[in-house]
Amino acid sequence: MSRRSVIAGTGSALPRRRVTNAELAETVDTSDEWIVERTGIRARFIAGEGETTASLATDAARRALEAAGVAPSEIGLIVLATSTPDQTFPASATIVQAALGIDDCVAFDVQAVCSGFLYALTVADSMIRSGAADHALVIGAETFSRILDWEDRTTCVLFGDGAGAVVLRAETGERGILAARLHADGRHNQLLYVDGGPSTTQTVGKLRMKGQEVFRHAVTNLAQVLREVMGAANLDVSEIDWVVPHQANRRILDATARKLGLAPERVIVTVDQHANTSAASVPLALDVGVRDGRVKRGDLLVLEAMGGGFTWGAAAVRY
Ligand code: COA
């Protein structure tokens, strides 16, 4: 039997400070009512002093290692998805590696914005199946609060900070990542972007988005890739136990589920409490579902995400 990447453990981490819509409305021209009605978001966590993408990633990774019963020294590969690294370089994955006390492994970052975790998971899965590593840490971690324009109410209310991680283990058997599919369409790279960068402005830049157009593409692309990945795994949408989606907007989750004929109770929703944490949102939501007992061993999961680029992807996983 061939090697598969099994999710051996999950972990997550959030900044200390929780910010409600009401608190935001004290400094931004918005209201709890507007945010809840248009997005389903009620609160988000915002990184404070000493909290960075790599520190949150390290905390999430430690919890995932503990849940998996895997020692840091067993990790052969770290793939960290982020668009808000601690520094332009070195990769935040190497900062996490050092913090975990791992002397030698492969460590690099992947940048596909909100689809970053699906991209990282797929790369790690390929490397595990090829025999390049037996244990991998796949992390999504972000501090989007640091690239938001806090005077732009159309974007600043939508995002939050956090990290999620999984430990993958090579196994032969029924469990593991059954299929994964990734896409990108760079023609839309100006609908959701950051207006700065090392090679252009020499600044970090701020997030800019044409929200309505992103929304329209998101529902179409996500429904399409979810069907595609189920086809690749030779499974029917009706067999899915849990959809673990990227948490951008409650209305996107509901519209995608409707389009696929999926019961809303089968969708893990955390956007109300975390807002959009970009590459962190899928592993964060997975960890919430695992720890509250909804996601059980043997369940069929579909992880999916869409983000700037556009990039999008999905993975079917026998947990
Ligand atoms: N508080 C109060 N009013 C706000 C507001 C806020 N935070 N943000 C925008 N508004 C106003 C707008 O100015 C507009 O006012 P106007 O009609 O006087 O011009 C009105 O609300 C409606 O704005 P609109 O952009 O049409 O709202 P919408 O229903 O499309 O919702 C988003 C906006 C951003 C919530 C929605 O488009 C969305 O979720 N898009 C997808 C974004 C996303 O998830 N991106 C990440 C993908 S990875």
Residues whose N, C-alpha, C, O or C-beta is under 5 A from the ligand:
A	BS01	COA	D29 T30 S31 W34 R38 T39 C114 R153 T154 V157 G211 Q212 V214 F215 A248 N249 M306 G307
